[in-house]
Amino acid sequence: MRMRIGLVGCVKQKATTQLAAQDLYTSALFMGRRGWVEQTCERWFVLSALHGLVEPDQVIEPYDETLIGAGVAAKRAFARDLLEQLEEKLGTLKRYVFEIHAGNDYTAFGLADGLVAAGAVVENPAQGLGIGKQLAFYKGRPNRETSE
């Protein structure tokens, strides 16, 4: 059985002082995503527009950077960097199921395709849902059996 890894996109709303990444992002959407992957995944990371792949307990400063509105080349470079960082941290990616909880700016420019090309399984449980529907989705209770 493959280990499940959660990938949670960063959000604009942040605390004003440095904190562990899992606590820095303060929006209801991030907190919903975090709660979800903490229940469905054995390990998870934050996808930070500034820092790339971030461990939840890694302490970082607040920042104001996003991929929203960035050019295609920048988004593709971000995806390539994330794939390299994931391989450095995890080794062979084909051993994993990656559960992605992030917007298209963070995932649709090579990240999801790169994971699949590396032999990983990719799931995006809230894909295609608007913010309001995502918030409602994350208030629900995850069921591992339905996400495998």
N, CA, C and O atoms as a GROMACS GRO file, in nm:
protein
  592
    1MET      N    1   0.084  -0.119   0.000
    1MET     CA    2   0.000   0.000   0.000
    1MET      C    3   0.088   0.125   0.000
    1MET      O    4   0.188   0.131   0.072
    2ARG      N    5   0.051   0.220  -0.079
    2ARG     CA    6   0.129   0.344  -0.090
    2ARG      C    7   0.099   0.439   0.025
    2ARG      O    8  -0.015   0.450   0.071
    3MET      N    9   0.202   0.508   0.070
    3MET     CA   10   0.186   0.610   0.174
    3MET      C   11   0.120   0.733   0.112
    3MET      O   12   0.149   0.770  -0.002
    4ARG      N   13   0.029   0.795   0.188
    4ARG     CA   14  -0.042   0.914   0.142
    4ARG      C   15   0.031   1.040   0.190
    4ARG      O   16   0.062   1.054   0.308
    5ILE      N   17   0.056   1.130   0.095
    5ILE     CA   18   0.121   1.257   0.124
    5ILE      C   19   0.025   1.370   0.086
    5ILE      O   20  -0.023   1.374  -0.028
    6GLY      N   21  -0.004   1.460   0.180
    6GLY     CA   22  -0.089   1.575   0.151
    6GLY      C   23  -0.006   1.693   0.107
    6GLY      O   24   0.101   1.720   0.162
    7LEU      N   25  -0.055   1.764   0.007
    7LEU     CA   26   0.008   1.888  -0.041
    7LEU      C   27  -0.097   1.998  -0.030
    7LEU      O   28  -0.198   1.995  -0.099
    8VAL      N   29  -0.071   2.095   0.058
    8VAL     CA   30  -0.167   2.200   0.090
    8VAL      C   31  -0.114   2.334   0.043
    8VAL      O   32  -0.007   2.378   0.085
    9GLY      N   33  -0.188   2.399  -0.045
    9GLY     CA   34  -0.147   2.529  -0.098
    9GLY      C   35  -0.152   2.638   0.007
    9GLY      O   36  -0.240   2.640   0.093
   10CYS      N   37  -0.057   2.730  -0.002
   10CYS     CA   38  -0.056   2.844   0.089
   10CYS      C   39  -0.171   2.939   0.053
   10CYS      O   40  -0.231   2.926  -0.054
   11VAL      N   41  -0.199   3.031   0.142
   11VAL     CA   42  -0.306   3.129   0.121
   11VAL      C   43  -0.254   3.267   0.160
   11VAL      O   44  -0.150   3.281   0.224
   12LYS      N   45  -0.328   3.368   0.119
   12LYS     CA   46  -0.287   3.506   0.146
   12LYS      C   47  -0.296   3.544   0.294
   12LYS      O   48  -0.208   3.613   0.346
   13GLN      N   49  -0.400   3.499   0.361
   13GLN     CA   50  -0.424   3.538   0.500
   13GLN      C   51  -0.326   3.467   0.593
   13GLN      O   52  -0.328   3.344   0.605
   14LYS      N   53  -0.240   3.548   0.658
   14LYS     CA   54  -0.136   3.493   0.745
   14LYS      C   55  -0.130   3.568   0.877
   14LYS      O   56  -0.178   3.682   0.889
   15ALA      N   57  -0.072   3.503   0.976
   15ALA     CA   58  -0.042   3.570   1.102
   15ALA      C   59   0.062   3.680   1.075
   15ALA      O   60   0.122   3.684   0.968
   16THR      N   61   0.082   3.766   1.172
   16THR     CA   62   0.175   3.879   1.152
   16THR      C   63   0.315   3.853   1.206
   16THR      O   64   0.403   3.937   1.190
   17THR      N   65   0.337   3.739   1.268
   17THR     CA   66   0.469   3.706   1.321
   17THR      C   67   0.510   3.568   1.271
   17THR      O   68   0.426   3.490   1.225
   18GLN      N   69   0.638   3.538   1.280
   18GLN     CA   70   0.685   3.407   1.234
   18GLN      C   71   0.624   3.296   1.320
   18GLN      O   72   0.612   3.308   1.442
   19LEU      N   73   0.587   3.189   1.251
   19LEU     CA   74   0.526   3.073   1.316
   19LEU      C   75   0.561   2.949   1.235
   19LEU      O   76   0.613   2.959   1.124
   20ALA      N   77   0.531   2.833   1.291
   20ALA     CA   78   0.539   2.711   1.213
   20ALA      C   79   0.441   2.724   1.097
   20ALA      O   80   0.333   2.780   1.114
   21ALA      N   81   0.479   2.675   0.980
   21ALA     CA   82   0.395   2.690   0.860
   21ALA      C   83   0.252   2.644   0.885
   21ALA      O   84   0.159   2.706   0.834
   22GLN      N   85   0.234   2.537   0.960
   22GLN     CA   86   0.099   2.486   0.984
   22GLN      C   87   0.011   2.586   1.058
   22GLN      O   88  -0.112   2.577   1.052
   23ASP      N   89   0.072   2.680   1.129
   23ASP     CA   90  -0.001   2.780   1.206
   23ASP      C   91   0.005   2.920   1.145
   23ASP      O   92  -0.072   3.008   1.185
   24LEU      N   93   0.093   2.942   1.049
   24LEU     CA   94   0.111   3.075   0.990
   24LEU      C   95  -0.011   3.118   0.908
   24LEU      O   96  -0.053   3.233   0.913
   25TYR      N   97  -0.066   3.024   0.833
   25TYR     CA   98  -0.178   3.056   0.744
   25TYR      C   99  -0.307   3.046   0.823
   25TYR      O  100  -0.335   2.943   0.885
   26THR      N  101  -0.387   3.154   0.822
   26THR     CA  102  -0.497   3.165   0.917
   26THR      C  103  -0.636   3.159   0.854
   26THR      O  104  -0.735   3.169   0.927
   27SER      N  105  -0.647   3.144   0.725
   27SER     CA  106  -0.779   3.143   0.662
   27SER      C  107  -0.855   3.015   0.693
   27SER      O  108  -0.796   2.911   0.722
   28ALA      N  109  -0.987   3.024   0.686
   28ALA     CA  110  -1.071   2.905   0.706
   28ALA      C  111  -1.040   2.799   0.601
   28ALA      O  112  -1.045   2.679   0.631
   29LEU      N  113  -1.009   2.841   0.479
   29LEU     CA  114  -0.978   2.745   0.373
   29LEU      C  115  -0.852   2.665   0.408
   29LEU      O  116  -0.852   2.542   0.397
   30PHE      N  117  -0.746   2.734   0.448
   30PHE     CA  118  -0.623   2.663   0.483
   30PHE      C  119  -0.648   2.570   0.603
   30PHE      O  120  -0.603   2.456   0.603
   31MET      N  121  -0.717   2.621   0.703
   31MET     CA  122  -0.741   2.538   0.822
   31MET      C  123  -0.825   2.415   0.786
   31MET      O  124  -0.805   2.308   0.843
   32GLY      N  125  -0.919   2.430   0.694
   32GLY     CA  126  -0.996   2.315   0.648
   32GLY      C  127  -0.910   2.215   0.575
   32GLY      O  128  -0.920   2.094   0.598
   33ARG      N  129  -0.826   2.266   0.486
   33ARG     CA  130  -0.735   2.177   0.412
   33ARG      C  131  -0.641   2.105   0.508
   33ARG      O  132  -0.621   1.984   0.497
   34ARG      N  133  -0.584   2.179   0.600
   34ARG     CA  134  -0.492   2.120   0.698
   34ARG      C  135  -0.561   2.010   0.777
   34ARG      O  136  -0.507   1.900   0.789
   35GLY      N  137  -0.679   2.038   0.830
   35GLY     CA  138  -0.752   1.939   0.907
   35GLY      C  139  -0.781   1.814   0.825
   35GLY      O  140  -0.774   1.702   0.876
   36TRP      N  141  -0.812   1.834   0.698
   36TRP     CA  142  -0.843   1.721   0.611
   36TRP      C  143  -0.721   1.630   0.594
   36TRP      O  144  -0.729   1.509   0.616
   37VAL      N  145  -0.606   1.689   0.555
   37VAL     CA  146  -0.488   1.605   0.530
   37VAL      C  147  -0.433   1.544   0.659
   37VAL      O  148  -0.371   1.438   0.655
   38GLU      N  149  -0.454   1.610   0.770
   38GLU     CA  150  -0.410   1.552   0.897
   38GLU      C  151  -0.489   1.424   0.929
   38GLU      O  152  -0.441   1.338   1.003
   39GLN      N  153  -0.608   1.413   0.873
   39GLN     CA  154  -0.689   1.293   0.894
   39GLN      C  155  -0.670   1.188   0.785
   39GLN      O  156  -0.690   1.069   0.810
   40THR      N  157  -0.633   1.230   0.665
   40THR     CA  158  -0.629   1.135   0.553
   40THR      C  159  -0.489   1.095   0.509
   40THR      O  160  -0.473   0.998   0.436
   41CYS      N  161  -0.388   1.168   0.553
   41CYS     CA  162  -0.251   1.144   0.504
   41CYS      C  163  -0.156   1.113   0.620
   41CYS      O  164  -0.174   1.159   0.732
   42GLU      N  165  -0.054   1.034   0.589
   42GLU     CA  166   0.048   1.002   0.689
   42GLU      C  167   0.146   1.118   0.708
   42GLU      O  168   0.206   1.132   0.815
   43ARG      N  169   0.161   1.200   0.605
   43ARG     CA  170   0.254   1.313   0.610
   43ARG      C  171   0.199   1.421   0.518
   43ARG      O  172   0.128   1.391   0.422
   44TRP      N  173   0.232   1.547   0.547
   44TRP     CA  174   0.186   1.653   0.458
   44TRP      C  175   0.286   1.768   0.456
   44TRP      O  176   0.371   1.782   0.544
   45PHE      N  177   0.273   1.850   0.350
   45PHE     CA  178   0.359   1.966   0.329
   45PHE      C  179   0.274   2.084   0.285
   45PHE      O  180   0.163   2.067   0.233
   46VAL      N  181   0.326   2.203   0.307
   46VAL     CA  182   0.267   2.326   0.254
   46VAL      C  183   0.339   2.358   0.123
   46VAL      O  184   0.461   2.344   0.113
   47LEU      N  185   0.262   2.401   0.024
   47LEU     CA  186   0.318   2.451  -0.102
   47LEU      C  187   0.320   2.603  -0.091
   47LEU      O  188   0.216   2.668  -0.106
   48SER      N  189   0.437   2.659  -0.066
   48SER     CA  190   0.453   2.803  -0.044
   48SER      C  191   0.505   2.870  -0.170
   48SER      O  192   0.605   2.828  -0.228
   49ALA      N  193   0.436   2.976  -0.212
   49ALA     CA  194   0.479   3.049  -0.332
   49ALA      C  195   0.619   3.106  -0.315
   49ALA      O  196   0.691   3.122  -0.414
   50LEU      N  197   0.659   3.136  -0.193
   50LEU     CA  198   0.792   3.191  -0.168
   50LEU      C  199   0.896   3.084  -0.138
   50LEU      O  200   1.007   3.089  -0.189
   51HIS      N  201   0.860   2.986  -0.056
   51HIS     CA  202   0.957   2.889  -0.005
   51HIS      C  203   0.954   2.753  -0.075
   51HIS      O  204   1.042   2.670  -0.052
   52GLY      N  205   0.855   2.728  -0.159
   52GLY     CA  206   0.842   2.597  -0.222
   52GLY      C  207   0.780   2.498  -0.126
   52GLY      O  208   0.677   2.525  -0.065
   53LEU      N  209   0.843   2.382  -0.111
   53LEU     CA  210   0.792   2.275  -0.025
   53LEU      C  211   0.833   2.303   0.120
   53LEU      O  212   0.952   2.318   0.149
   54VAL      N  213   0.735   2.311   0.209
   54VAL     CA  214   0.761   2.347   0.348
   54VAL      C  215   0.703   2.241   0.441
   54VAL      O  216   0.587   2.201   0.427
   55GLU      N  217   0.784   2.195   0.535
   55GLU     CA  218   0.736   2.104   0.640
   55GLU      C  219   0.639   2.181   0.730
   55GLU      O  220   0.661   2.300   0.754
   56PRO      N  221   0.534   2.117   0.779
   56PRO     CA  222   0.437   2.188   0.863
   56PRO      C  223   0.498   2.253   0.987
   56PRO      O  224   0.450   2.358   1.030
   57ASP      N  225   0.601   2.193   1.044
   57ASP     CA  226   0.661   2.250   1.166
   57ASP      C  227   0.776   2.345   1.139
   57ASP      O  228   0.838   2.395   1.232
   58GLN      N  229   0.805   2.371   1.011
   58GLN     CA  230   0.912   2.466   0.976
   58GLN      C  231   0.866   2.608   1.005
   58GLN      O  232   0.761   2.651   0.957
   59VAL      N  233   0.944   2.681   1.082
   59VAL     CA  234   0.910   2.818   1.119
   59VAL      C  235   0.949   2.912   1.005
   59VAL      O  236   1.064   2.912   0.960
   60ILE      N  237   0.852   2.992   0.959
   60ILE     CA  238   0.877   3.089   0.852
   60ILE      C  239   0.812   3.222   0.888
   60ILE      O  240   0.719   3.230   0.968
   61GLU      N  241   0.865   3.326   0.826
   61GLU     CA  242   0.813   3.462   0.844
   61GLU      C  243   0.691   3.482   0.753
   61GLU      O  244   0.680   3.417   0.650
   62PRO      N  245   0.600   3.571   0.791
   62PRO     CA  246   0.491   3.606   0.699
   62PRO      C  247   0.550   3.667   0.572
   62PRO      O  248   0.655   3.731   0.576
   63TYR      N  249   0.483   3.648   0.461
   63TYR     CA  250   0.530   3.700   0.333
   63TYR      C  251   0.410   3.733   0.246
   63TYR      O  252   0.298   3.692   0.275
   64ASP      N  253   0.436   3.808   0.140
   64ASP     CA  254   0.328   3.848   0.050
   64ASP      C  255   0.369   3.811  -0.092
   64ASP      O  256   0.407   3.898  -0.170
   65GLU      N  257   0.360   3.683  -0.123
   65GLU     CA  258   0.393   3.636  -0.257
   65GLU      C  259   0.293   3.528  -0.295
   65GLU      O  260   0.253   3.447  -0.211
   66THR      N  261   0.252   3.529  -0.421
   66THR     CA  262   0.155   3.432  -0.469
   66THR      C  263   0.187   3.394  -0.613
   66THR      O  264   0.257   3.467  -0.683
   67LEU      N  265   0.136   3.282  -0.656
   67LEU     CA  266   0.148   3.244  -0.796
   67LEU      C  267   0.031   3.295  -0.878
   67LEU      O  268   0.035   3.293  -1.001
   68ILE      N  269  -0.073   3.342  -0.810
   68ILE     CA  270  -0.189   3.396  -0.882
   68ILE      C  271  -0.144   3.519  -0.959
   68ILE      O  272  -0.092   3.615  -0.901
   69GLY      N  273  -0.164   3.517  -1.088
   69GLY     CA  274  -0.122   3.628  -1.173
   69GLY      C  275   0.021   3.615  -1.225
   69GLY      O  276   0.063   3.695  -1.308
   70ALA      N  277   0.095   3.516  -1.177
   70ALA     CA  278   0.232   3.494  -1.227
   70ALA      C  279   0.225   3.436  -1.368
   70ALA      O  280   0.124   3.377  -1.406
   71GLY      N  281   0.330   3.453  -1.443
   71GLY     CA  282   0.335   3.401  -1.579
   71GLY      C  283   0.347   3.250  -1.581
   71GLY      O  284   0.382   3.187  -1.481
   72VAL      N  285   0.317   3.194  -1.696
   72VAL     CA  286   0.323   3.048  -1.713
   72VAL      C  287   0.463   2.995  -1.685
   72VAL      O  288   0.477   2.891  -1.621
   73ALA      N  289   0.566   3.064  -1.730
   73ALA     CA  290   0.704   3.017  -1.707
   73ALA      C  291   0.735   3.010  -1.558
   73ALA      O  292   0.799   2.915  -1.512
   74ALA      N  293   0.691   3.109  -1.482
   74ALA     CA  294   0.714   3.109  -1.337
   74ALA      C  295   0.640   2.994  -1.270
   74ALA      O  296   0.694   2.930  -1.179
   75LYS      N  297   0.518   2.967  -1.313
   75LYS     CA  298   0.441   2.857  -1.255
   75LYS      C  299   0.504   2.723  -1.290
   75LYS      O  300   0.506   2.632  -1.207
   76ARG      N  301   0.554   2.709  -1.411
   76ARG     CA  302   0.620   2.584  -1.450
   76ARG      C  303   0.750   2.564  -1.371
   76ARG      O  304   0.781   2.453  -1.330
   77ALA      N  305   0.825   2.672  -1.351
   77ALA     CA  306   0.949   2.664  -1.272
   77ALA      C  307   0.917   2.625  -1.128
   77ALA      O  308   0.989   2.545  -1.068
   78PHE      N  309   0.810   2.680  -1.073
   78PHE     CA  310   0.766   2.646  -0.937
   78PHE      C  311   0.736   2.496  -0.929
   78PHE      O  312   0.779   2.429  -0.835
   79ALA      N  313   0.663   2.444  -1.027
   79ALA     CA  314   0.629   2.301  -1.029
   79ALA      C  315   0.755   2.215  -1.038
   79ALA      O  316   0.766   2.115  -0.967
   80ARG      N  317   0.849   2.252  -1.124
   80ARG     CA  318   0.975   2.176  -1.137
   80ARG      C  319   1.049   2.176  -1.004
   80ARG      O  320   1.100   2.072  -0.960
   81ASP      N  321   1.057   2.291  -0.939
   81ASP     CA  322   1.125   2.300  -0.810
   81ASP      C  323   1.057   2.212  -0.705
   81ASP      O  324   1.124   2.144  -0.628
   82LEU      N  325   0.923   2.214  -0.702
   82LEU     CA  326   0.851   2.130  -0.606
   82LEU      C  327   0.879   1.982  -0.630
   82LEU      O  328   0.901   1.906  -0.535
   83LEU      N  329   0.879   1.940  -0.756
   83LEU     CA  330   0.907   1.799  -0.787
   83LEU      C  331   1.047   1.760  -0.739
   83LEU      O  332   1.065   1.651  -0.684
   84GLU      N  333   1.143   1.847  -0.760
   84GLU     CA  334   1.280   1.820  -0.712
   84GLU      C  335   1.284   1.812  -0.560
   84GLU      O  336   1.347   1.722  -0.504
   85GLN      N  337   1.216   1.905  -0.493
   85GLN     CA  338   1.214   1.905  -0.347
   85GLN      C  339   1.144   1.780  -0.293
   85GLN      O  340   1.188   1.724  -0.193
   86LEU      N  341   1.037   1.738  -0.357
   86LEU     CA  342   0.968   1.616  -0.314
   86LEU      C  343   1.058   1.494  -0.328
   86LEU      O  344   1.062   1.409  -0.239
   87GLU      N  345   1.130   1.485  -0.440
   87GLU     CA  346   1.222   1.372  -0.459
   87GLU      C  347   1.334   1.374  -0.356
   87GLU      O  348   1.374   1.268  -0.306
   88GLU      N  349   1.385   1.493  -0.324
   88GLU     CA  350   1.491   1.504  -0.222
   88GLU      C  351   1.440   1.456  -0.086
   88GLU      O  352   1.512   1.387  -0.014
   89LYS      N  353   1.316   1.492  -0.051
   89LYS     CA  354   1.261   1.456   0.080
   89LYS      C  355   1.213   1.312   0.087
   89LYS      O  356   1.229   1.246   0.190
   90LEU      N  357   1.154   1.263  -0.022
   90LEU     CA  358   1.083   1.136  -0.018
   90LEU      C  359   1.148   1.023  -0.098
   90LEU      O  360   1.115   0.906  -0.079
   91GLY      N  361   1.241   1.057  -0.186
   91GLY     CA  362   1.298   0.955  -0.273
   91GLY      C  363   1.206   0.928  -0.391
   91GLY      O  364   1.146   1.020  -0.446
   92THR      N  365   1.196   0.802  -0.430
   92THR     CA  366   1.116   0.764  -0.546
   92THR      C  367   0.969   0.799  -0.523
   92THR      O  368   0.908   0.752  -0.427
   93LEU      N  369   0.914   0.882  -0.610
   93LEU     CA  370   0.778   0.931  -0.591
   93LEU      C  371   0.671   0.828  -0.623
   93LEU      O  372   0.556   0.843  -0.581
   94LYS      N  373   0.706   0.724  -0.696
   94LYS     CA  374   0.605   0.624  -0.736
   94LYS      C  375   0.553   0.543  -0.617
   94LYS      O  376   0.457   0.467  -0.631
   95ARG      N  377   0.615   0.557  -0.503
   95ARG     CA  378   0.570   0.485  -0.384
   95ARG      C  379   0.456   0.555  -0.311
   95ARG      O  380   0.410   0.507  -0.208
   96TYR      N  381   0.409   0.669  -0.363
   96TYR     CA  382   0.316   0.754  -0.289
   96TYR      C  383   0.188   0.785  -0.364
   96TYR      O  384   0.181   0.782  -0.487
   97VAL      N  385   0.085   0.815  -0.284
   97VAL     CA  386  -0.037   0.880  -0.332
   97VAL      C  387  -0.028   1.024  -0.282
   97VAL      O  388  -0.014   1.048  -0.162
   98PHE      N  389  -0.036   1.119  -0.373
   98PHE     CA  390  -0.033   1.260  -0.336
   98PHE      C  391  -0.174   1.315  -0.342
   98PHE      O  392  -0.239   1.314  -0.446
   99GLU      N  393  -0.219   1.363  -0.228
   99GLU     CA  394  -0.352   1.422  -0.216
   99GLU      C  395  -0.331   1.574  -0.218
   99GLU      O  396  -0.277   1.631  -0.124
  100ILE      N  397  -0.375   1.637  -0.326
  100ILE     CA  398  -0.348   1.780  -0.347
  100ILE      C  399  -0.468   1.865  -0.307
  100ILE      O  400  -0.581   1.840  -0.347
  101HIS      N  401  -0.439   1.965  -0.226
  101HIS     CA  402  -0.540   2.061  -0.180
  101HIS      C  403  -0.483   2.201  -0.206
  101HIS      O  404  -0.436   2.268  -0.114
  102ALA      N  405  -0.488   2.242  -0.330
  102ALA     CA  406  -0.431   2.372  -0.371
  102ALA      C  407  -0.497   2.414  -0.501
  102ALA      O  408  -0.554   2.332  -0.573
  103GLY      N  409  -0.490   2.543  -0.530
  103GLY     CA  410  -0.548   2.596  -0.653
  103GLY      C  411  -0.469   2.557  -0.777
  103GLY      O  412  -0.355   2.512  -0.769
  104ASN      N  413  -0.532   2.575  -0.891
  104ASN     CA  414  -0.470   2.540  -1.019
  104ASN      C  415  -0.339   2.612  -1.045
  104ASN      O  416  -0.250   2.557  -1.111
  105ASP      N  417  -0.324   2.734  -0.994
  105ASP     CA  418  -0.198   2.807  -1.016
  105ASP      C  419  -0.081   2.730  -0.955
  105ASP      O  420   0.032   2.742  -1.000
  106TYR      N  421  -0.108   2.651  -0.853
  106TYR     CA  422  -0.004   2.576  -0.785
  106TYR      C  423   0.014   2.434  -0.839
  106TYR      O  424   0.118   2.372  -0.817
  107THR      N  425  -0.086   2.382  -0.908
  107THR     CA  426  -0.081   2.241  -0.945
  107THR      C  427  -0.090   2.211  -1.094
  107THR      O  428  -0.043   2.106  -1.138
  108ALA      N  429  -0.149   2.299  -1.173
  108ALA     CA  430  -0.182   2.268  -1.313
  108ALA      C  431  -0.071   2.304  -1.412
  108ALA      O  432  -0.092   2.296  -1.533
  109PHE      N  433   0.044   2.343  -1.363
  109PHE     CA  434   0.152   2.383  -1.454
  109PHE      C  435   0.271   2.289  -1.446
  109PHE      O  436   0.386   2.329  -1.464
  110GLY      N  437   0.242   2.162  -1.417
  110GLY     CA  438   0.346   2.060  -1.418
  110GLY      C  439   0.357   1.978  -1.291
  110GLY      O  440   0.418   1.872  -1.294
  111LEU      N  441   0.300   2.024  -1.182
  111LEU     CA  442   0.314   1.948  -1.058
  111LEU      C  443   0.237   1.816  -1.066
  111LEU      O  444   0.295   1.709  -1.049
  112ALA      N  445   0.107   1.823  -1.091
  112ALA     CA  446   0.027   1.700  -1.096
  112ALA      C  447   0.076   1.608  -1.206
  112ALA      O  448   0.093   1.488  -1.184
  113ASP      N  449   0.099   1.663  -1.325
  113ASP     CA  450   0.148   1.581  -1.438
  113ASP      C  451   0.285   1.522  -1.408
  113ASP      O  452   0.312   1.407  -1.444
  114GLY      N  453   0.371   1.598  -1.343
  114GLY     CA  454   0.504   1.549  -1.308
  114GLY      C  455   0.500   1.436  -1.208
  114GLY      O  456   0.577   1.341  -1.217
  115LEU      N  457   0.408   1.445  -1.112
  115LEU     CA  458   0.392   1.337  -1.015
  115LEU      C  459   0.344   1.209  -1.084
  115LEU      O  460   0.395   1.101  -1.058
  116VAL      N  461   0.246   1.224  -1.173
  116VAL     CA  462   0.195   1.108  -1.248
  116VAL      C  463   0.305   1.048  -1.335
  116VAL      O  464   0.320   0.927  -1.341
  117ALA      N  465   0.382   1.134  -1.402
  117ALA     CA  466   0.492   1.087  -1.487
  117ALA      C  467   0.597   1.012  -1.406
  117ALA      O  468   0.665   0.924  -1.458
  118ALA      N  469   0.611   1.047  -1.279
  118ALA     CA  470   0.707   0.980  -1.190
  118ALA      C  471   0.650   0.850  -1.133
  118ALA      O  472   0.717   0.779  -1.058
  119GLY      N  473   0.524   0.819  -1.168
  119GLY     CA  474   0.464   0.695  -1.123
  119GLY      C  475   0.377   0.707  -0.999
  119GLY      O  476   0.327   0.606  -0.949
  120ALA      N  477   0.359   0.827  -0.949
  120ALA     CA  478   0.277   0.848  -0.830
  120ALA      C  479   0.129   0.850  -0.868
  120ALA      O  480   0.094   0.870  -0.985
  121VAL      N  481   0.045   0.829  -0.770
  121VAL     CA  482  -0.099   0.846  -0.785
  121VAL      C  483  -0.131   0.986  -0.734
  121VAL      O  484  -0.081   1.028  -0.629
  122VAL      N  485  -0.215   1.059  -0.807
  122VAL     CA  486  -0.251   1.196  -0.768
  122VAL      C  487  -0.402   1.204  -0.750
  122VAL      O  488  -0.478   1.162  -0.838
  123GLU      N  489  -0.444   1.257  -0.637
  123GLU     CA  490  -0.586   1.281  -0.610
  123GLU      C  491  -0.603   1.428  -0.574
  123GLU      O  492  -0.518   1.486  -0.507
  124ASN      N  493  -0.713   1.487  -0.618
  124ASN     CA  494  -0.745   1.626  -0.587
  124ASN      C  495  -0.892   1.630  -0.547
  124ASN      O  496  -0.978   1.662  -0.629
  125PRO      N  497  -0.921   1.597  -0.420
  125PRO     CA  498  -1.059   1.578  -0.377
  125PRO      C  499  -1.151   1.698  -0.396
  125PRO      O  500  -1.271   1.680  -0.416
  126ALA      N  501  -1.099   1.820  -0.390
  126ALA     CA  502  -1.184   1.939  -0.400
  126ALA      C  503  -1.168   2.009  -0.536
  126ALA      O  504  -1.211   2.124  -0.552
  127GLN      N  505  -1.108   1.941  -0.632
  127GLN     CA  506  -1.083   2.003  -0.763
  127GLN      C  507  -1.213   2.050  -0.826
  127GLN      O  508  -1.314   1.979  -0.825
  128GLY      N  509  -1.208   2.170  -0.882
  128GLY     CA  510  -1.322   2.224  -0.953
  128GLY      C  511  -1.426   2.291  -0.866
  128GLY      O  512  -1.523   2.347  -0.918
  129LEU      N  513  -1.410   2.286  -0.735
  129LEU     CA  514  -1.506   2.350  -0.646
  129LEU      C  515  -1.467   2.496  -0.622
  129LEU      O  516  -1.350   2.526  -0.604
  130GLY      N  517  -1.566   2.585  -0.621
  130GLY     CA  518  -1.541   2.723  -0.584
  130GLY      C  519  -1.507   2.732  -0.436
  130GLY      O  520  -1.518   2.632  -0.364
  131ILE      N  521  -1.465   2.848  -0.391
  131ILE     CA  522  -1.422   2.864  -0.251
  131ILE      C  523  -1.532   2.824  -0.153
  131ILE      O  524  -1.505   2.751  -0.057
  132GLY      N  525  -1.654   2.870  -0.175
  132GLY     CA  526  -1.763   2.837  -0.084
  132GLY      C  527  -1.786   2.687  -0.075
  132GLY      O  528  -1.807   2.634   0.034
  133LYS      N  529  -1.783   2.619  -0.188
  133LYS     CA  530  -1.805   2.474  -0.188
  133LYS      C  531  -1.685   2.401  -0.128
  133LYS      O  532  -1.700   2.296  -0.066
  134GLN      N  533  -1.564   2.457  -0.147
  134GLN     CA  534  -1.447   2.397  -0.081
  134GLN      C  535  -1.461   2.408   0.070
  134GLN      O  536  -1.434   2.311   0.142
  135LEU      N  537  -1.502   2.524   0.120
  135LEU     CA  538  -1.518   2.541   0.264
  135LEU      C  539  -1.619   2.440   0.319
  135LEU      O  540  -1.597   2.381   0.425
  136ALA      N  541  -1.728   2.420   0.248
  136ALA     CA  542  -1.828   2.322   0.290
  136ALA      C  543  -1.771   2.180   0.283
  136ALA      O  544  -1.795   2.099   0.372
  137PHE      N  545  -1.696   2.152   0.178
  137PHE     CA  546  -1.634   2.020   0.162
  137PHE      C  547  -1.542   1.989   0.280
  137PHE      O  548  -1.549   1.880   0.337
  138TYR      N  549  -1.457   2.085   0.315
  138TYR     CA  550  -1.360   2.062   0.423
  138TYR      C  551  -1.425   2.054   0.561
  138TYR      O  552  -1.363   2.005   0.655
  139LYS      N  553  -1.548   2.103   0.574
  139LYS     CA  554  -1.621   2.088   0.701
  139LYS      C  555  -1.673   1.946   0.716
  139LYS      O  556  -1.704   1.902   0.827
  140GLY      N  557  -1.682   1.874   0.605
  140GLY     CA  558  -1.727   1.735   0.610
  140GLY      C  559  -1.618   1.648   0.671
  140GLY      O  560  -1.506   1.693   0.694
  141ARG      N  561  -1.653   1.525   0.696
  141ARG     CA  562  -1.556   1.433   0.756
  141ARG      C  563  -1.493   1.347   0.648
  141ARG      O  564  -1.564   1.281   0.572
  142PRO      N  565  -1.360   1.347   0.638
  142PRO     CA  566  -1.296   1.264   0.536
  142PRO      C  567  -1.319   1.116   0.562
  142PRO      O  568  -1.325   1.071   0.676
  143ASN      N  569  -1.330   1.044   0.454
  143ASN     CA  570  -1.347   0.900   0.460
  143ASN      C  571  -1.237   0.838   0.376
  143ASN      O  572  -1.241   0.846   0.253
  144ARG      N  573  -1.141   0.778   0.439
  144ARG     CA  574  -1.027   0.720   0.367
  144ARG      C  575  -1.069   0.622   0.260
  144ARG      O  576  -1.009   0.618   0.153
  145GLU      N  577  -1.172   0.545   0.287
  145GLU     CA  578  -1.212   0.443   0.190
  145GLU      C  579  -1.257   0.506   0.058
  145GLU      O  580  -1.234   0.449  -0.048
  146THR      N  581  -1.322   0.623   0.065
  146THR     CA  582  -1.371   0.684  -0.057
  146THR      C  583  -1.261   0.761  -0.129
  146THR      O  584  -1.278   0.796  -0.246
  147SER      N  585  -1.149   0.787  -0.063
  147SER     CA  586  -1.041   0.862  -0.128
  147SER      C  587  -0.928   0.773  -0.176
  147SER      O  588  -0.824   0.823  -0.218
  148GLU      N  589  -0.945   0.643  -0.170
  148GLU     CA  590  -0.841   0.552  -0.218
  148GLU      C  591  -0.880   0.489  -0.348
  148GLU      O  592  -0.804   0.410  -0.404
   0.00000   0.00000   0.00000
